[in-house]
Amino acid sequence: MGESSRTRTGASVDPAEVARFAAMADDWWAPDGKFAPLHRLNPVRLRFIRDRAAAHFGRTAAAGQPLEGLRILDIGCGGGLLCEPLARLGAKITGIDAGAEASAVAQRHAEESGLSIDYRHASAEEMAATGERFDVVLAMELVEHVADPAAFIATAASLLNDGGVMILATLNRTPKAFLQAIVGAEYVLSWLPRGTHNWRKFLRPSELAAMARGGGLSVEEIVGLTYNPLTGTWRIGRDTTVNYMLRASKP
């Protein structure tokens, strides 16, 4: 098989999930395409990452490049929707994805945008084997797609420097999440292709927090994300019943 067709290996890699996203890879940078929900979500999750990382490392979030010099790893980076703005904020960003198609799209778009981003076609396990470590590790909208969440989070935690911070974003396993993220988003509104999510793979915040602690991390914060259909915007709040983010640090 050619490089563009190969899926990386690792305990966390679910080949069926990688194949599903590979089939949509050309749409990564289409604001109204199959990844439109992520384009709408991007501003609020980017602000959260910027503000929390800046505070954690004693930076000023409002500065021109508050993340300057910080090594950030985005696991499951897809087409680079987060990597590019983080690079503009000064971060030394590495993006990895188990799908070759996404990595290729990300690399091409970064070059067209004049950005220097280290994209690699690799799994979290393969990245951990390199011995590289990072100040910030991200796994955004990814945990619900991996084969073994606990093993994945432990591997991701091993990629952190001591004193580093990890941010995870995923979906809660609640009836409300089933209705909104699957029935509504996939079947009624057609925001996402049918089959994008499996409700049984969603994790409750308590489950995700336990996995983070099992990986040697200290859970610092869990926040909810809610969508306003009237304005088409997301906001951070206390409601974790559908989307939420978890921030943890490595002692």
N, C-alpha and C positions, 0 to 999 in steps of 0.2 A: 504493500500500500504506500502511496505517496505521502509526503509530510503533511500536506493539507488535509488528509483524511484520517490521520492518526490521532488517537486520544491518549493523553498521558495516563500513567498508571499510579496507583496509590490506594490505600484503604478507604480514603474518603471519596474517591472518584466513582460516580455512577455513570457508566457509559451511555445509558439511555438518556439521561439528563443532558450530558454533553452533546449528544447527537441532536436532541431537540433544539438546543440553542444554536448549534452549528447551522441548522437549516434556516435560521433567521438572521445569520451574521451580517448579511448585506444591509440590514435595516437598522443597525446600531445607531447611526447618526441621523436618522430620519425623525425629526421631532414629532411627526404625526404618524409614524410607522408602528411596528409591532412593539417597540420599546418606548412608546409615548408615555406610559405611566412612570418609567424611570426618569425620563426627561422632566416630567412635572415634579417628581420627588427630589431631583438633584439639588436644587437650591437650598432646601431646608437641611438635608443631610450634610451638604458641604459646609454650611454655617456651623452645624454641630461639631463636625470634625475639626474645623479651623479653631473654633472657640475653645473646645476642650483640650486640644493638643497645645494650643498657645498657652492656656492657663497651666497645664500640667508641666510645661517646660519653662515657665516664667517669662513668656513672651506677651506682647501686646497684640491682641487680635486685630485691632484696627490699623496696625502698621501695614505698610505697603506689601511687605513679604514676611508675614509673621511666622512662617514655617521654614524660613531660610536655613539650610544646612541639615534639617531633620531628614533622616532616612525613613521613608514610608513605603510599606509593602501593601499593595492592594491585591488580595487573593480573589480570584474569580473576577478579574477586572473587566471582562467582556471587551467591548469596543473602546474602552478608555474614558467613559463619561465622567468618572471621578478623577482619574489620573491627570487629565489635562488641566483642569482648574487648580488642582493641588500643585502641579508643577509651576503654574503661574503665581502661586502663593509662596514660591521659593523652595518647596520641598524637593529633595532628591528622591524621585519616585520610581519604584519598580512595580510593574504590573505583571501578574502571571495569570494564565488561564489554561485549563486542561484541554480546551479546544483550539486547534491550530487556526481555524477560520477566524475566531474572535481576535486572536493575537495578531493575525495578519491585518485585519481591518484596523485595529488599534494602532499598529505601527505605521500603516499608510497614512492614517488621519493625522497622527502626530507630526509626521514629516511634512505633510501639506500645511500644517499649522505652525511650522517652524519651532517645534518643541523637542527637547531632548529628553526622552523617556525610555527607560530600560524595560522593554517588553520581552517577556519570555513565554514560550509554550511549555508550561511545566505545571505539575501538581504541587500542592503544599508539601507533600512528602519528599518530592524530588528537590524542592527548594531547601527544605530543612537539611537534606543530605549534603548541601554545599557548604554548610557551616556558617553561612551569612546570617547576620542579625540586624534588627531594625529598631528604630525608636518607636515607631507606630506601625501596628498591623491592623488592616481593615479586612472584614469579611461581610460585605453588605449585600443583603438579599441573596445570600448564598447557602446558609446553613440548612435551609429547607430543601435544598437540592442535592446534598451530599449523601453518600451511602452510610456513613457512620459518623454522626455528629460529634459524639464524645471523643472519638479518635482524632477527628479533624481539628477540634478545638485544642486538644492537647498538642497536636503538631503545630498549629498556628501559634500557640503560646511559646513553644520552644524557639520560635523565630524572633522573639522579642529580646531586646537587650534588658538587663536588669534595670528597673526603673522605667521601663517602657509602658506604653498604653495600647490596649486593644479595644477596638470598637466593632460591635456586631450589630447587624440589623436583620430582622426576620419577622415572621408572622406567628401570632398566637393560635393555639389549637382550641378555638372556641366556636360555638355555633354562629356567632356574629361574623367571625373571620370566614367561616365556610360560606355564609350568605353573601358577604361583600367581596371577598377576594377570589372566590371561585364562581358561585352562581352569578353574581352581579358582573364582575370584571371579565369573566371568560364567556359566559353564556348569554347574558342579557345585553350588556353594553359592548361586548366584543373588543374590549380594550386589550386583551391578551388572547393568544391562541388557546383553544380548548385543550386541556391536559397540561398546561404550564405548571400547575400546582397540584400537589397531592395533600389533602388536608391531614392525613394521618402522619405526614412528615413534619407538620408544624410543631413548634415547641412552646410550651408554656414558659413564661419568664423564670419561674422557679426551677424548671428543668435546665434551661440554658445557664442560669446562674450556678447551679450545682456542677454542670460540666466545666464551666470556667474555673470554679474553685478546684475541681479535680485536676485541672491542668496547671495548678499552682498559682492562679491569679487571685487577686483581691477585687471583688465586685464593688465598684464605686457608685454606680448610678444606672437606673433603668428608667427610660422615658418612653412615652407613647407618641405615636404619630397619627394624626387624624386629617382626613381629606374633606375640604369644603367644596362640594360640587357646584355651588353657585359662583365661586370665584376661581375654581380650578387650581387652588393652592393647598399646600400642606402646612401644618403647624405642629410644633412640639407641645405636649401637654402631659397630663396624668393618665389619660385613657390608653391602656395597653391592650385592649381587648382585640385589636386587629393587628396593626403594625406597631413595632416597638424597637428600640435600640438599647443596647447594653454596653456600658463602658467599664473596663476593668484594667487594673495595673499589675505589673509584675514587680514584686518586692526586690 
